[in-house]
Amino acid sequence: MNEESLKSAANKLGEKVVFKGLLSKNARLKNGHGKEAKDVLGWDYIVKEAGGVCFSYYAAQPPLSGMTQPQPIKCPLGIRPFDSYTVDFKKAIEIFHSLNCGDSFNEMALYYVLHYEVTEPCWFIRSTLGCAIVIGADSGKVMDPVYKE
C-alpha cells in the first residue's frame, strides 16, 4: 500500500477513534517517562464485553507489534465503558505541551469517570513536575484546575 491509499482510507474512517466497550487504557512509556508520541510503547487495556465480563490485556503501539492474551478480571468500579473518542493520544500530548507543566510526563491514561458532572472520557496526564492534567477526549478542553503537588 502506498501513502496516498492510507491517507484516503483514514479520511473515509472519519475523525473518531472507535473501540467498543473500552473501560480504560494506560500508557507504557519508554524509560518510565515520555516527551512525545514515540515514547508510548503500548497500552494496558481494560475492556467490557456485551455480556458484562471485563478483560485486561497489553497491546504494543505501532510500529511495535505484540499483544498479550486477554485475561478475565473483576470489572473496576468508578469508570464506565465508552465506544469512541475524538482526541487521540498524540493530540493530547500536543495539548499537554501547550501548558506550563513541564516538558515530559510519567503517566498517561484514558477513562470515563462515573460521575454525574463528567460528560466525556478524559485523558489523565501526570507531568514529571507533579502536575495532574485532565483533557476532554471529545472536546480537547483542559479541565480546570490543573493540579500541582
C-alpha positions in Angstrom: 0.0 0.0 0.0 1.2 3.5 -0.8 0.9 6.5 1.4 -1.9 8.1 -0.6 -4.1 4.9 -0.1 -3.5 5.1 3.6 -4.5 8.8 3.8 -7.6 8.1 1.7 -8.6 5.3 4.0 -8.0 7.4 7.1 -10.2 10.2 5.7 -13.0 7.7 5.0 -12.9 6.4 8.5 -13.6 9.9 10.0 -12.2 11.7 13.0 -13.3 9.5 15.8 -11.4 6.5 17.4 -13.9 3.7 17.7 -13.3 1.0 20.3 -16.4 -0.8 21.6 -16.6 -1.4 25.3 -13.4 0.4 26.3 -13.1 1.0 30.0 -9.5 2.3 30.2 -6.1 2.4 28.5 -2.9 3.2 30.4 0.3 4.0 28.6 3.5 2.1 29.0 6.3 4.6 28.5 9.9 4.2 27.3 12.2 4.5 30.3 9.2 5.4 32.6 8.6 8.9 31.1 7.7 10.4 27.7 8.0 13.7 25.8 6.3 12.8 22.6 4.1 10.1 21.0 7.0 7.9 20.0 7.8 7.4 23.8 4.5 5.4 24.2 5.5 1.8 23.7 2.0 0.4 24.2 -1.2 0.3 26.2 -2.7 -1.7 29.0 -6.3 -2.0 28.1 -9.4 -2.9 30.1 -12.5 -3.7 28.1 -16.0 -4.8 28.9 -17.8 -7.2 26.6 -21.6 -7.1 26.0 -22.1 -9.9 28.5 -20.6 -7.8 31.3 -17.3 -9.6 31.6 -14.1 -7.5 31.7 -10.8 -8.4 30.2 -7.3 -6.9 30.6 -4.5 -7.1 28.0 -1.5 -5.3 26.7 -1.1 -4.2 23.0 2.0 -2.6 21.6 1.8 0.8 19.9 2.7 0.6 16.2 5.2 0.4 14.7 6.0 -2.0 17.5 3.9 -5.2 17.5 2.7 -7.7 20.0 -0.2 -8.4 22.4 -0.8 -10.4 25.5 -3.7 -12.8 25.7 -6.8 -11.1 27.2 -7.4 -12.3 30.8 -10.8 -12.0 32.6 -10.7 -9.7 35.6 -13.1 -8.1 38.0 -14.6 -5.0 36.5 -13.2 -1.9 38.0 -15.6 0.4 39.9 -15.9 4.2 39.3 -15.5 4.2 35.5 -17.9 3.5 32.7 -17.4 1.9 29.3 -17.4 4.1 26.1 -17.2 3.3 22.4 -15.4 6.3 20.9 -13.4 9.4 21.4 -12.2 12.2 19.2 -8.8 13.4 20.7 -6.2 10.7 20.3 -3.1 10.4 22.5 -0.9 12.3 20.0 -3.3 15.3 20.2 -3.5 15.0 24.0 0.3 15.2 24.1 0.2 18.3 21.9 -2.3 19.9 24.3 -0.1 18.9 27.3 2.9 20.7 25.7 0.8 23.9 25.2 0.5 24.1 29.0 3.1 25.3 31.5 3.6 22.0 33.3 7.0 20.8 32.1 8.2 19.0 29.0 7.7 15.4 30.0 5.1 13.1 31.6 5.3 9.9 33.6 1.7 8.8 33.4 -1.0 8.8 30.7 -4.4 7.2 30.9 -7.8 7.4 29.2 -11.0 6.6 31.0 -14.6 7.9 31.6 -15.2 8.6 35.2 -18.6 7.6 36.6 -19.7 10.9 37.9 -22.7 13.0 37.0 -20.6 16.1 36.2 -18.3 14.2 33.8 -19.7 14.4 30.3 -16.9 12.7 28.2 -14.0 10.3 28.5 -10.8 12.1 29.6 -7.1 11.8 29.2 -5.3 12.0 32.5 -1.6 13.0 32.3 0.8 13.5 35.2 3.9 15.6 34.4 7.3 14.8 35.8 6.9 18.1 37.7 3.8 16.7 39.5 1.1 18.5 37.5 -2.1 16.5 37.0 -3.7 17.4 33.7 -7.2 16.3 32.6 -8.1 16.7 28.9 -11.5 16.0 27.5 -11.2 13.2 24.9 -14.0 14.5 22.8 -13.7 18.3 23.3 -10.0 18.7 23.8 -10.6 21.1 26.6 -8.3 21.2 29.6 -10.3 20.8 32.7 -9.7 23.3 35.4 -7.9 23.4 37.6 -4.5 21.9 36.6 -3.4 20.4 39.9 0.2 20.7 41.1 1.6 18.8 44.0 
